[in-house]
């Protein structure tokens, strides 16, 4: 029961919601007069004498304006104080004042001050898509993934990781810190680091309670296909896990920035994602959770509505064609970030996510956490269109029409209401579906689209949905798909056990890269792409081979690591350079002379130009 207002007394104005009136049995008396399920409805009345209640609870006699001939007794917690009774009032107010009172209450709830009311709206359909009327301003292409077709799963995976940053910053930091803690520390190398990651990937495909079994130790009967001892000792594996950091620990930096360990890695990670995936027409903005139940994480959040409700929240943007996450922004940050000083927090967050595609004419799809008139107009100012869901929480977002866009819908399923801005191309549309929906956009149209059937309250309802709702529904789930691919199977956070929250962040970054690799592989390779579990197993094996070739010096820094199965594509290419800067040279597989060249189909084997024609002839025969 709510707390009793201290202002409640006899002969004051109060209101009560249908919920409490229904408990008293008075709601039946209003049948045929008012729909008690009307959103925002409340009943006004005047208190009478105070009645002695159980305990210390106050109870009052109340005469409602809608039922002046009846007196009810309500607990004080059911009543909301509305002010002293006016001397000009009477118990028998004009019945029309009930409707005025309801509208007044809705206005007070929706719009707390007059300066939040935008009067520049008019009713009318949005029949023209501004992207079609101004094609030069809109982007209509599909996504492009900068990974050659036929590449191995390992090539896809490392393409989504900031390998240069890992090699030049992360690994040196691990070594610098480890030698101060462990006197017998052997420096980690990049091939060893990739081997360490590959072994974790194998763990996600074969979960074993006894970790020693991966190294064929202990008494556990089941053994994995690959003996980890072939690649790394258990002691070395655990030591890297224990010593892993992103930058050398700095107490001064930690004093003013609790996330200093992640800063540079996040920037490098985002730059790498931007280079690999060129997004298509739609950018989907949403949230991703990095689950964590331990202690120490500085920006830990609890969001009950999420499947993994406790952890680190990230705002993310994904390409709709591939469902690859292409940019991340961490939340709960105490430091001011870009755009924070010129825009509200929500707009600044979205700006950081979509900044690489300013002025590109792409369309941003987002849910109600982001949707508002200010957001749509701010994105249009930087050359992006928007279709976003909008909801009334306690209030509608600032700038919405005075009329409730959902409350004013008719009761018939499929009823549509549209208002347009008088000053620009922004419009708001609401639809009576199984649940009422409302979107705000400056792209798309409200022209009738496909026919939709819904089973509601034991009946089948058929109606036509406006095209803007269809466009939103089709494209809104890209981030959710990426999150599901990251979490539905056992993932890195299930096997990278640690009390260190930075390791959990590393698991999150690796899981995003693995999910992106699978999504990109399906998109690029097309027909014949394996399912996710099979892809992950192939990824682990190819990453071990990748690390072995790198360790043996048979792989150059920026490889086009091909699949073991020939793709049928032939092209003479360079073998690249060694870390020393010298050109890599191998013996030709035909004439055995040293050469700097290879063919795309040969998995990094040497083929000289003189033997290239013979190689083509042998391949075709």
ChimeraX attribute file (.defattr): number of C-alpha atoms within 10 A of each C-alpha:
attribute: neighborCount
match mode: 1-to-1
recipient: residues
	/A:1	7
	/A:2	10
	/A:3	11
	/A:4	17
	/A:5	14
	/A:6	8
	/A:7	12
	/A:8	23
	/A:9	19
	/A:10	16
	/A:11	19
	/A:12	18
	/A:13	23
	/A:14	23
	/A:15	20
	/A:16	20
	/A:17	16
	/A:18	18
	/A:19	13
	/A:20	16
	/A:21	18
	/A:22	12
	/A:23	10
	/A:24	13
	/A:25	10
	/A:26	16
	/A:27	16
	/A:28	11
	/A:29	12
	/A:30	12
	/A:31	10
	/A:32	8
	/A:33	8
	/A:34	13
	/A:35	12
	/A:36	20
	/A:37	9
	/A:38	11
	/A:39	12
	/A:40	17
	/A:41	18
	/A:42	20
	/A:43	19
	/A:44	23
	/A:45	24
	/A:46	24
	/A:47	26
	/A:48	19
	/A:49	13
	/A:50	19
	/A:51	14
	/A:52	11
	/A:53	13
	/A:54	9
	/A:55	6
	/A:56	7
	/A:57	13
	/A:58	18
	/A:59	24
	/A:60	24
	/A:61	19
	/A:62	27
	/A:63	22
	/A:64	23
	/A:65	21
	/A:66	22
	/A:67	17
	/A:68	14
	/A:69	10
	/A:70	12
	/A:71	16
	/A:72	16
	/A:73	16
	/A:74	22
	/A:75	19
	/A:76	23
	/A:77	17
	/A:78	20
	/A:79	25
	/A:80	19
	/A:81	21
	/A:82	15
	/A:83	12
	/A:84	15
	/A:85	16
	/A:86	10
	/A:87	6
	/A:88	5
	/A:89	8
	/A:90	11
	/A:91	12
	/A:92	13
	/A:93	13
	/A:94	10
	/A:95	11
	/A:96	9
	/A:97	13
	/A:98	18
	/A:99	15
	/A:100	11
	/A:101	16
	/A:102	16
	/A:103	16
	/A:104	12
	/A:105	15
	/A:106	19
	/A:107	18
	/A:108	12
	/A:109	13
	/A:110	23
	/A:111	20
	/A:112	12
	/A:113	9
	/A:114	8
	/A:115	9
	/A:116	16
	/A:117	15
	/A:118	14
	/A:119	12
	/A:120	14
	/A:121	19
	/A:122	13
	/A:123	13
	/A:124	14
	/A:125	17
	/A:126	23
	/A:127	12
	/A:128	13
	/A:129	16
	/A:130	17
	/A:131	19
	/A:132	13
	/A:133	10
	/A:134	9
	/A:135	11
	/A:136	10
	/A:137	17
	/A:138	21
	/A:139	18
	/A:140	15
	/A:141	12
	/A:142	14
	/A:143	17
	/A:144	16
	/A:145	17
	/A:146	14
	/A:147	17
	/A:148	15
	/A:149	16
	/A:150	22
	/A:151	23
	/A:152	23
	/A:153	26
	/A:154	25
	/A:155	23
	/A:156	25
	/A:157	21
	/A:158	17
	/A:159	21
	/A:160	29
	/A:161	24
	/A:162	18
	/A:163	19
	/A:164	13
	/A:165	17
	/A:166	18
	/A:167	16
	/A:168	11
	/A:169	17
	/A:170	21
	/A:171	20
	/A:172	19
	/A:173	19
	/A:174	21
	/A:175	20
	/A:176	16
	/A:177	17
	/A:178	23
	/A:179	14
	/A:180	9
	/A:181	10
	/A:182	11
	/A:183	8
	/A:184	8
	/A:185	16
	/A:186	11
	/A:187	14
	/A:188	16
	/A:189	14
	/A:190	18
	/A:191	20
	/A:192	20
	/A:193	16
	/A:194	20
	/A:195	23
	/A:196	22
	/A:197	20
	/A:198	25
	/A:199	21
	/A:200	21
	/A:201	25
	/A:202	22
	/A:203	22
	/A:204	22
	/A:205	17
	/A:206	15
	/A:207	14
	/A:208	16
	/A:209	8
	/A:210	13
	/A:211	15
	/A:212	15
	/A:213	18
	/A:214	24
	/A:215	18
	/A:216	17
	/A:217	14
	/A:218	11
	/A:219	10
	/A:220	14
	/A:221	8
	/A:222	11
	/A:223	16
	/A:224	16
	/A:225	9
	/A:226	14
	/A:227	15
	/A:228	19
	/A:229	13
	/A:230	8
	/A:231	17
	/A:232	15
	/A:233	12
	/A:234	15
	/A:235	9
	/A:236	14
	/A:237	20
	/A:238	12
	/A:239	14
	/A:240	19
	/A:241	16
	/A:242	16
	/A:243	16
	/A:244	20
	/A:245	24
	/A:246	22
	/A:247	20
	/A:248	16
	/A:249	15
	/A:250	10
	/A:251	10
	/A:252	8
	/A:253	12
	/A:254	12
	/A:255	9
	/A:256	11
	/A:257	15
	/A:258	17
	/A:259	17
	/A:260	16
	/A:261	18
	/A:262	16
	/A:263	14
	/A:264	14
	/A:265	21
	/A:266	17
	/A:267	15
	/A:268	17
	/A:269	22
	/A:270	19
	/A:271	17
	/A:272	20
	/A:273	21
	/A:274	17
	/A:275	13
	/A:276	18
	/A:277	23
	/A:278	16
	/A:279	23
	/A:280	18
	/A:281	18
	/A:282	26
	/A:283	30
	/A:284	26
	/A:285	28
	/A:286	22
	/A:287	20
	/A:288	23
	/A:289	21
	/A:290	21
	/A:291	20
	/A:292	19
	/A:293	12
	/A:294	14
	/A:295	10
	/A:296	12
	/A:297	18
	/A:298	14
	/A:299	15
	/A:300	18
	/A:301	18
	/A:302	13
	/A:303	13
	/A:304	9
	/A:305	7
	/A:306	11
	/A:307	9
	/A:308	16
	/A:309	17
	/A:310	18
	/A:311	20
	/A:312	25
	/A:313	21
	/A:314	17
	/A:315	19
	/A:316	23
	/A:317	27
	/A:318	30
	/A:319	25
	/A:320	24
	/A:321	19
	/A:322	25
	/A:323	27
	/A:324	28
	/A:325	30
	/A:326	28
	/A:327	25
	/A:328	23
	/A:329	19
	/A:330	18
	/A:331	15
	/A:332	12
	/A:333	13
	/A:334	12
	/A:335	10
	/A:336	8
	/A:337	12
	/A:338	11
	/A:339	15
	/A:340	16
	/A:341	10
	/A:342	9
	/A:343	14
	/A:344	12
	/A:345	13
	/A:346	14
	/A:347	21
	/A:348	18
	/A:349	23
	/A:350	23
	/A:351	21
	/A:352	18
	/A:353	21
	/A:354	23
	/A:355	12
	/A:356	12
	/A:357	17
	/A:358	15
	/A:359	17
	/A:360	16
	/A:361	22
	/A:362	24
	/A:363	26
	/A:364	25
	/A:365	28
	/A:366	25
	/A:367	19
	/A:368	17
	/A:369	15
	/A:370	21
	/A:371	23
	/A:372	24
	/A:373	22
	/A:374	16
	/A:375	22
	/A:376	24
	/A:377	19
	/A:378	19
	/A:379	21
	/A:380	19
	/A:381	12
	/A:382	16
	/A:383	17
	/A:384	25
	/A:385	30
	/A:386	28
	/A:387	29
	/A:388	29
	/A:389	25
	/A:390	25
	/A:391	22
	/A:392	13
	/A:393	10
	/A:394	9
	/A:395	15
	/A:396	19
	/A:397	19
	/A:398	16
	/A:399	17
	/A:400	24
	/A:401	21
	/A:402	16
	/A:403	12
	/A:404	17
	/A:405	24
	/A:406	19
	/A:407	13
	/A:408	13
	/A:409	17
	/A:410	13
	/A:411	9
	/A:412	11
	/A:413	18
	/A:414	23
	/A:415	16
	/A:416	24
	/A:417	20
	/A:418	20
	/A:419	20
	/A:420	22
	/A:421	19
	/A:422	13
	/A:423	8
	/A:424	10
	/A:425	15
	/A:426	22
	/A:427	27
	/A:428	27
	/A:429	26
	/A:430	27
	/A:431	23
	/A:432	20
	/A:433	19
	/A:434	13
	/A:435	9
	/A:436	17
	/A:437	17
	/A:438	22
	/A:439	25
	/A:440	27
	/A:441	29
	/A:442	28
	/A:443	25
	/A:444	25
	/A:445	21
	/A:446	25
	/A:447	15
	/A:448	15
	/A:449	16
	/A:450	11
	/A:451	10
	/A:452	12
	/A:453	14
	/A:454	15
	/A:455	10
	/A:456	12
	/A:457	8
	/A:458	7
	/A:459	8
	/A:460	9
	/A:461	16
	/A:462	13
	/A:463	18
	/A:464	15
	/A:465	22
	/A:466	22
	/A:467	17
	/A:468	24
	/A:469	23
	/A:470	15
	/A:471	16
	/A:472	22
	/A:473	12
	/A:474	10
	/A:475	20
	/A:476	24
	/A:477	20
	/A:478	25
	/A:479	26
	/A:480	17
	/A:481	19
	/A:482	22
	/A:483	21
	/A:484	12
	/A:485	20
	/A:486	21
	/A:487	20
	/A:488	8
	/A:489	13
	/A:490	16
	/A:491	23
	/A:492	24
	/A:493	22
	/A:494	15
	/A:495	17
	/A:496	17
	/A:497	13
	/A:498	13
	/A:499	14
	/A:500	16
	/A:501	17
	/A:502	18
	/A:503	20
	/A:504	24
	/A:505	18
	/A:506	19
	/A:507	22
	/A:508	22
	/A:509	18
	/A:510	22
	/A:511	20
	/A:512	25
	/A:513	24
	/A:514	27
	/A:515	26
	/A:516	27
	/A:517	25
	/A:518	29
	/A:519	21
	/A:520	26
	/A:521	24
	/A:522	18
	/A:523	19
	/A:524	19
	/A:525	14
	/A:526	11
	/A:527	8
	/A:528	7
	/A:529	14
	/A:530	15
	/A:531	10
	/A:532	15
	/A:533	14
	/A:534	11
	/A:535	17
	/A:536	23
	/A:537	19
	/A:538	18
	/A:539	24
	/A:540	24
	/A:541	18
	/A:542	21
	/A:543	26
	/A:544	22
	/A:545	16
	/A:546	23
	/A:547	22
	/A:548	18
	/A:549	15
	/A:550	19
	/A:551	14
	/A:552	9
	/A:553	13
	/A:554	17
	/A:555	23
	/A:556	18
	/A:557	14
	/A:558	13
	/A:559	16
	/A:560	20
	/A:561	23
	/A:562	22
	/A:563	19
	/A:564	13
	/A:565	12
	/A:566	14
	/A:567	14
	/A:568	11
	/A:569	11
	/A:570	16
	/A:571	13
	/A:572	14
	/A:573	17
	/A:574	19
	/A:575	26
	/A:576	20
	/A:577	17
	/A:578	17
	/A:579	11
	/A:580	7
	/A:581	8
	/A:582	9
	/A:583	15
	/A:584	21
	/A:585	20
	/A:586	20
	/A:587	16
	/A:588	21
	/A:589	17
	/A:590	14
	/A:591	11
	/A:592	12
	/A:593	13
	/A:594	15
	/A:595	20
	/A:596	19
	/A:597	23
	/A:598	26
	/A:599	22
	/A:600	24
	/A:601	22
	/A:602	21
	/A:603	19
	/A:604	22
	/A:605	19
	/A:606	25
	/A:607	28
	/A:608	25
	/A:609	17
	/A:610	11
	/A:611	14
	/A:612	19
	/A:613	11
	/A:614	12
	/A:615	18
	/A:616	13
	/A:617	10
	/A:618	9
	/A:619	12
	/A:620	8
	/A:621	5
